Amino acid sequence: MIAQTCIVDQADATDAAVVGAKAAHLSRLQQAGISVPPFIVMTPSSDVPADDLHTHIARLTASGRLLAVRSSSPEEDGAGGSFAGLLESYLDVAAADVTDRIARVRQSASAPRVLAYRKHQGLAGAAPPCAVIVQMMLRPEVSGVAFGADPLTGTDAICVINAVAGCAAPLVDGEVEGQAWRVDRAGEIVEQSEDDGAPPLLTQVQLRRVAELTHQAGELFGCPQDVEWAIEDGKLWMVQARPITTAAVPSAAQPRRVWDNANISESYGGVTTPVTYTFACSAYAGVYRAFCHLMGVSRSRIAANSDLFPNMLGHFRGRVYYNLYNWYRLIALLPGYRSNRVFMEQMMGVREAMPDEIIGNLKPPGWRGRLRDRLELFGSVLGLGMRYLSLGRLTRRFHKRLEAALAGSAETLETMRLNELAKEYRRLERTLLSRWDAPLVNDFFTMICFGVLRRSAERWAGEQGWAQVGRLLGGAKGMVSIEPAQQIAAMGEIAAATEGAAQTLAEAEPAAVRQLLRNHPSLNAAVATYLDRFGDRCMEELKLESPTLHEQPSPLWRAVGRAAVQVQRGGHAHEHTAQVWSEAWHELKAAVGRRPLRKAAMYVLVRAARRHLILRENLRFERTRVFGRVRRIVLQMGKRLADRGTLEHAADVFYLEIGELFDAAENDKLEGLRTQASARRTRFEQYAQQPAPPSRFETHGSADLDTAIPIDMPNPIASDLPLQGTGCYPGVVRAVVRCVHDPQHAQPQPGQILVAERTDPGWVMLFPGAAGVLVQRGSILSHSATLAREMGIPTIVGLPRLMDRLHDGDLVEMDGAAGTARVVESADGESAPTIRRSEG
């Protein structure tokens, strides 16, 4: 009979196949004597008798109550998948709007995000039609959520309760944190959130009652529940109950992990092969272990956390991620962390604070702990001060070690046997990769300088202080990263004076370009000089599989061709002039006001930041040389294995893990490598065609999620809203944009604004001639920001969803000082784009 009914009362809503799991749960709670706000259920039938609906709604809206209109799908709120937040729900709905909201909830059952989630959950067939709950809204004094088991340990001996004043919607949506308690089975408070000065929202009696009710719901349904509750006029109501999904309740064997690629995608963007990933894991382990030692962490603490260092990274669908769980563990090891947690997290580039539970239940230390922590910090600062004073000597020794390690021609690798190549790699590893001291020390001081400089500029000079500092950081002399752009501009001058050379370099096939170079010795010599110096600096240069300019020089030829075209059109390369620096310093001093000590401090901080930034870029260029040598070694090892028939192709070496490769070379473990590499190559080619995983997600237990990562379904963004990011170099530009997805084959035209998801040092070949640069990811210290400052190109980084918002040919106006960009005219407009540029 229920199946033929459009409207089901709460007392009869027990058949989940008809009314959905959420409604059935509420009905069972009511039958068990738990107070549930009155509700009715609209079955999926589209024929709703208007009179009947009006009668029921009138009952629910007595005393001027508003209504909640919620989804109730048969697939919702299950132990294997909650569908949380995927189907529409509406709060505070007036009676007149109920019919419209019911229709919207039903339509959401076939929304793209729901279909993607069903596919992730392995649910076949079409999504079932959705029933709809219409429920009386409460007017609670306090409300919240409670977990019948600890969401971090899985133990049901603890009930975790969160509360906010009024309605719980902001808490459920993650907009506020609220107050939190952990209550044991006896009703005693085990732990509570730090006192922020506000009185507790719940009494001991109320906490005990919420915990009892939550455990009662768990016993009713046979598993721990995630419940929403509310207290109105002193009465406790249960608004919703659903099982805590497996993903939300890890056991001791299912540790929680948080993965994020925001700060690593510049180095390892897109699909990254196994040999690069495992090489990076090994390098990171050595670097971070050395970093802890430099920071004064004791050898015993480093040894006690030995599992941390080899597991700083993760690999999902071929993409590299930071393991934030271990990243925070690393930060927590540093002296002074307990006393200066917020500052240290900001300094280390962490986007948001990780809960204490994730980093080992760190609690505010008592006075003895604070004293010990600060003594450790004092010792660490003293040690760092000594290293700061000796940074010059440390850098000179590093360069000497590096030149000795890279001495000799790389061509000698071509004559080495497999075991000799492995020995050469081990030598590099021993002399360089495990002794990366100077770059580490300088990177740390660069972070400190920029952190203090930014805070001081914004505090002393207002909102535009940081934009003015951006101009002061440009124009630094001696930065090797700017040399490629300067040499490309010089080669462009040569090519512009040679008839037909610009078009040949920019457009012709390789054979024609090579013939051109043979016919023009001066241009050929300039290209050869560039390749000798920067041949290993390519797109995605830290990925061993990336072809270098030695192997594929066409990106260089195209860059020279574009520079030549720009010269022929009367254009010129941007540059950061002394006048720009002088004007920025004058404006900054005026903003600071009559505060001579502050002006002096700003001057010192800017000079220090410039000095460390130059050294950081120069040392990273040396890293490029080392990685280039490692790549040649790995590729030669691939050729030897292919010659033996162990691999099908030499390039298949990139689909081996670094340990497998050296087992083959040093221990003759060759069995199965051909099949393994071939299968991985196929799988990674498929990864390149699949959507990328979210930029941030969690796993519980095994992190082998190559086929099971849910993809974010982004909400639409209104196209007329401005884009807001971090301004890195000022200037107002209006020009058409060129969205670069494949930098290897990109052909931007002079005067366009370059748009990219991320950049790396190899992008310097695309920058000459650009009117501006917009980057979806990155920070003030990104290579794109650094290079743009030196080249005087207005640049904004950290623009969320940039690649979704802009398209080739859009006319865009960007303000590098304010960090904003807006679409003036979409690509299908009729107006001819114009270019307008001014220093801001």
Helices and strands as residue ranges (DSSP letters): G 2-4, E 7-9, G 10-12, H 16-19, H 21-31, E 39-42, H 50-60, G 62-64, E 67-72, E 90-93, G 95-97, H 98-108, H 112-120, E 131-136, E 142-147, E 158-165, H 169-172, E 179-184, E 189-192, H 204-221, E 225-232, E 235-243, G 246-248, E 256-260, H 274-294, H 299-304, G 309-311, E 313-316, E 319-323, H 324-333, H 341-347, G 356-359, H 367-389, H 391-405, G 410-415, H 418-428, I 429-433, H 437-461, H 465-473, G 480-482, H 483-496, H 501-507, H 510-519, H 521-534, H 554-568, H 578-592, H 596-644, G 650-655, H 658-667, H 673-689, E 696-700, E 723-724, E 726-729, E 732-740, E 753-756, G 761-765, E 772-775, H 783-791, E 795-797, H 802-805, E 811-815, E 820-825, E 836-838
